[in-house]
Amino acid sequence: MPFPPDQHGHARRDGPGWLAFIQRLIGRLNPVRRPRSAPRVIKRKMPKWHVKRAVHATWPQPRHPPKPSILRH
């Protein structure tokens, strides 16, 4: 049973002792962090291949057949 109980056996949670306990507990569990010059950032999950946009749907295609680039002598 938490200390100190009231006359009915229930823990008191409104007194100055309880508030001091909670403040000390919070200070120990969540210590104040120093300000960082380069804070850590959360890496975003990025796909390797992005979605094709509408601009790519009408990409210009070649209008003539390809020229041979390797010639055999």
C-alpha positions as CSV (number, residue, x, y, z in Angstrom):
1,M,0.0,0.0,0.0
2,P,1.4,3.4,-0.9
3,F,2.5,5.7,1.8
4,P,0.9,7.6,3.6
5,P,-2.6,6.2,3.7
6,D,-5.6,8.3,4.8
7,Q,-8.1,7.3,7.5
8,H,-9.9,5.0,5.1
9,G,-6.7,3.1,4.0
10,H,-6.4,4.9,0.6
11,A,-3.3,6.6,-0.5
12,R,-3.3,10.4,-0.3
13,R,-2.4,12.0,-3.6
14,D,-3.1,15.6,-3.0
15,G,-0.5,16.5,-0.3
16,P,2.8,18.3,-0.8
17,G,4.7,15.1,-0.2
18,W,3.0,13.4,-3.1
19,L,3.7,16.3,-5.4
20,A,7.3,16.4,-4.4
21,F,7.6,12.7,-5.0
22,I,6.1,13.0,-8.5
23,Q,8.4,15.9,-9.4
24,R,11.5,13.9,-8.3
25,L,10.3,10.8,-10.1
26,I,9.7,12.7,-13.3
27,G,13.1,14.4,-13.0
28,R,14.8,11.1,-12.6
29,L,12.9,9.3,-15.4
30,N,13.1,12.2,-17.9
31,P,16.2,14.2,-17.3
32,V,16.6,17.5,-19.1
33,R,18.6,17.1,-22.2
34,R,21.3,19.5,-23.3
35,P,20.6,21.5,-26.5
36,R,22.4,19.9,-29.4
37,S,24.1,21.9,-32.2
38,A,23.2,19.1,-34.6
39,P,20.1,17.3,-33.2
40,R,19.5,13.7,-34.3
41,V,16.9,13.4,-36.9
42,I,14.6,10.5,-37.8
43,K,15.4,9.0,-41.1
44,R,12.5,8.9,-43.5
45,K,11.9,5.6,-45.3
46,M,12.4,6.5,-48.9
47,P,11.8,4.2,-51.8
48,K,14.7,3.7,-54.3
49,W,12.4,4.1,-57.3
50,H,10.0,7.0,-57.2
51,V,6.5,7.1,-58.7
52,K,6.5,8.3,-62.3
53,R,4.7,11.6,-62.8
54,A,2.4,12.7,-65.6
55,V,5.3,14.5,-67.2
56,H,6.9,11.1,-68.1
57,A,3.8,9.8,-69.8
58,T,4.3,12.1,-72.8
59,W,8.1,11.8,-73.1
60,P,9.2,12.4,-76.7
61,Q,10.2,9.3,-78.5
62,P,12.7,9.0,-81.4
63,R,11.1,9.7,-84.9
64,H,13.5,7.7,-87.0
65,P,15.1,4.3,-86.8
66,P,18.4,4.1,-85.0
67,K,21.7,4.5,-86.9
68,P,24.1,1.6,-86.7
69,S,27.0,2.6,-84.4
70,I,29.2,-0.5,-84.7
71,L,30.6,-1.0,-88.2
72,R,32.4,-4.1,-89.3
73,H,35.2,-3.6,-91.8
